[in-house]
Amino acid sequence: LDLILGDVERLRSQIGNVLRAAQIDGPFGLKTNLEETELYAYLEDHLAARRLGLERMQSGVRLELAPSAPVWVRLDRALFRQALDNLLDNAVKYARPDAGGVHI
Protein backbone atom coordinates (compact mmCIF):
# COMPACT_ATOMS: atom_id res chain seq x y z
CA LEU A 1 0.00 0.00 0.00
CA ASP A 2 2.87 2.39 0.83
CA LEU A 3 4.48 1.68 -2.54
CA ILE A 4 1.20 2.32 -4.38
CA LEU A 5 0.65 5.57 -2.48
CA GLY A 6 4.21 6.62 -3.29
CA ASP A 7 3.61 5.93 -6.98
CA VAL A 8 0.34 7.90 -6.89
CA GLU A 9 2.18 10.86 -5.35
CA ARG A 10 4.93 10.63 -7.96
CA LEU A 11 2.39 10.55 -10.80
CA ARG A 12 0.46 13.47 -9.28
CA SER A 13 3.70 15.41 -9.16
CA GLN A 14 4.50 14.60 -12.80
CA ILE A 15 1.04 15.74 -13.90
CA GLY A 16 1.56 18.98 -11.99
CA ASN A 17 4.92 19.41 -13.72
CA VAL A 18 3.32 19.07 -17.14
CA LEU A 19 0.58 21.57 -16.26
CA ARG A 20 3.12 24.11 -14.95
CA ALA A 21 5.23 23.68 -18.10
CA ALA A 22 2.12 24.41 -20.17
CA GLN A 23 1.58 27.60 -18.13
CA ILE A 24 5.06 28.82 -18.99
CA ASP A 25 4.24 28.61 -22.69
CA GLY A 26 0.74 30.05 -22.20
CA PRO A 27 -0.32 33.63 -22.88
CA PHE A 28 -0.08 34.69 -19.22
CA GLY A 29 3.15 32.96 -18.27
CA LEU A 30 3.84 31.17 -15.04
CA LYS A 31 2.30 32.69 -11.92
CA THR A 32 4.22 32.26 -8.70
CA ASN A 33 2.89 32.20 -5.17
CA LEU A 34 5.79 33.10 -2.87
CA GLU A 35 5.40 32.14 0.78
CA GLU A 36 7.67 32.51 3.81
CA THR A 37 8.79 28.95 4.49
CA GLU A 38 11.13 27.43 7.03
CA LEU A 39 13.34 25.41 4.71
CA TYR A 40 14.51 22.63 7.03
CA ALA A 41 10.97 21.82 8.22
CA TYR A 42 9.78 21.85 4.61
CA LEU A 43 12.54 19.44 3.58
CA GLU A 44 11.81 17.17 6.56
CA ASP A 45 8.10 16.95 5.68
CA HIS A 46 8.78 16.44 1.99
CA LEU A 47 11.33 13.69 2.61
CA ALA A 48 9.01 11.95 5.06
CA ALA A 49 6.35 11.81 2.35
CA ARG A 50 8.73 10.62 -0.39
CA ARG A 51 11.31 8.56 1.52
CA LEU A 52 9.77 5.11 1.07
CA GLY A 53 9.22 5.50 -2.67
CA LEU A 54 12.65 7.01 -3.25
CA GLU A 55 14.47 4.37 -1.22
CA ARG A 56 12.66 1.64 -3.14
CA MET A 57 13.81 3.14 -6.47
CA GLN A 58 17.25 1.73 -5.73
CA SER A 59 17.74 -0.77 -2.95
CA GLY A 60 20.43 0.07 -0.45
CA VAL A 61 20.18 3.82 -0.92
CA ARG A 62 19.22 5.81 2.18
CA LEU A 63 18.16 9.45 2.31
CA GLU A 64 19.71 11.50 5.09
CA LEU A 65 18.87 15.11 5.91
CA ALA A 66 21.66 16.89 7.76
CA PRO A 67 20.50 18.89 10.79
CA SER A 68 20.25 22.62 10.26
CA ALA A 69 19.36 25.75 12.13
CA PRO A 70 16.09 27.33 10.96
CA VAL A 71 16.44 29.10 7.62
CA TRP A 72 13.52 31.17 6.36
CA VAL A 73 13.08 31.61 2.61
CA ARG A 74 10.42 32.95 0.27
CA LEU A 75 9.52 30.31 -2.28
CA ASP A 76 6.73 28.97 -4.41
CA ARG A 77 6.11 25.61 -2.77
CA ALA A 78 4.82 23.90 -5.94
CA LEU A 79 7.74 25.05 -8.10
CA PHE A 80 10.27 24.27 -5.36
CA ARG A 81 8.75 20.81 -4.89
CA GLN A 82 9.08 20.21 -8.63
CA ALA A 83 12.77 21.14 -8.61
CA LEU A 84 13.40 19.19 -5.40
CA ASP A 85 11.65 16.08 -6.75
CA ASN A 86 13.77 16.17 -9.89
CA LEU A 87 16.97 16.51 -7.84
CA LEU A 88 15.97 13.73 -5.43
CA ASP A 89 14.91 11.36 -8.20
CA ASN A 90 18.22 11.86 -10.02
CA ALA A 91 20.28 11.63 -6.83
CA VAL A 92 18.69 8.30 -5.93
CA LYS A 93 18.68 6.95 -9.47
CA TYR A 94 22.38 7.65 -9.99
CA ALA A 95 23.66 7.07 -6.45
CA ARG A 96 26.46 4.58 -6.07
CA PRO A 97 25.31 1.79 -3.75
CA ASP A 98 28.64 1.94 -1.90
CA ALA A 99 28.24 5.70 -1.20
CA GLY A 100 26.11 5.00 1.89
CA GLY A 101 23.20 7.17 0.94
CA VAL A 102 22.03 10.46 -0.43
CA HIS A 103 22.95 13.32 1.92
CA ILE A 104 20.87 16.46 1.83
C-alpha positions as CSV (number, residue, x, y, z in Angstrom):
1,L,0.0,0.0,0.0
2,D,2.9,2.4,0.8
3,L,4.5,1.7,-2.5
4,I,1.2,2.3,-4.4
5,L,0.7,5.6,-2.5
6,G,4.2,6.6,-3.3
7,D,3.6,5.9,-7.0
8,V,0.3,7.9,-6.9
9,E,2.2,10.9,-5.3
10,R,4.9,10.6,-8.0
11,L,2.4,10.5,-10.8
12,R,0.5,13.5,-9.3
13,S,3.7,15.4,-9.2
14,Q,4.5,14.6,-12.8
15,I,1.0,15.7,-13.9
16,G,1.6,19.0,-12.0
17,N,4.9,19.4,-13.7
18,V,3.3,19.1,-17.1
19,L,0.6,21.6,-16.3
20,R,3.1,24.1,-14.9
21,A,5.2,23.7,-18.1
22,A,2.1,24.4,-20.2
23,Q,1.6,27.6,-18.1
24,I,5.1,28.8,-19.0
25,D,4.2,28.6,-22.7
26,G,0.7,30.1,-22.2
27,P,-0.3,33.6,-22.9
28,F,-0.1,34.7,-19.2
29,G,3.2,33.0,-18.3
30,L,3.8,31.2,-15.0
31,K,2.3,32.7,-11.9
32,T,4.2,32.3,-8.7
33,N,2.9,32.2,-5.2
34,L,5.8,33.1,-2.9
35,E,5.4,32.1,0.8
36,E,7.7,32.5,3.8
37,T,8.8,28.9,4.5
38,E,11.1,27.4,7.0
39,L,13.3,25.4,4.7
40,Y,14.5,22.6,7.0
41,A,11.0,21.8,8.2
42,Y,9.8,21.9,4.6
43,L,12.5,19.4,3.6
44,E,11.8,17.2,6.6
45,D,8.1,17.0,5.7
46,H,8.8,16.4,2.0
47,L,11.3,13.7,2.6
48,A,9.0,11.9,5.1
49,A,6.3,11.8,2.4
50,R,8.7,10.6,-0.4
51,R,11.3,8.6,1.5
52,L,9.8,5.1,1.1
53,G,9.2,5.5,-2.7
54,L,12.7,7.0,-3.3
55,E,14.5,4.4,-1.2
56,R,12.7,1.6,-3.1
57,M,13.8,3.1,-6.5
58,Q,17.2,1.7,-5.7
59,S,17.7,-0.8,-2.9
60,G,20.4,0.1,-0.4
61,V,20.2,3.8,-0.9
62,R,19.2,5.8,2.2
63,L,18.2,9.4,2.3
64,E,19.7,11.5,5.1
65,L,18.9,15.1,5.9
66,A,21.7,16.9,7.8
67,P,20.5,18.9,10.8
68,S,20.3,22.6,10.3
69,A,19.4,25.8,12.1
70,P,16.1,27.3,11.0
71,V,16.4,29.1,7.6
72,W,13.5,31.2,6.4
73,V,13.1,31.6,2.6
74,R,10.4,33.0,0.3
75,L,9.5,30.3,-2.3
76,D,6.7,29.0,-4.4
77,R,6.1,25.6,-2.8
78,A,4.8,23.9,-5.9
79,L,7.7,25.0,-8.1
80,F,10.3,24.3,-5.4
81,R,8.7,20.8,-4.9
82,Q,9.1,20.2,-8.6
83,A,12.8,21.1,-8.6
84,L,13.4,19.2,-5.4
85,D,11.7,16.1,-6.7
86,N,13.8,16.2,-9.9
87,L,17.0,16.5,-7.8
88,L,16.0,13.7,-5.4
89,D,14.9,11.4,-8.2
90,N,18.2,11.9,-10.0
91,A,20.3,11.6,-6.8
92,V,18.7,8.3,-5.9
93,K,18.7,7.0,-9.5
94,Y,22.4,7.6,-10.0
95,A,23.7,7.1,-6.5
96,R,26.5,4.6,-6.1
97,P,25.3,1.8,-3.7
98,D,28.6,1.9,-1.9
99,A,28.2,5.7,-1.2
100,G,26.1,5.0,1.9
101,G,23.2,7.2,0.9
102,V,22.0,10.5,-0.4
103,H,23.0,13.3,1.9
104,I,20.9,16.5,1.8
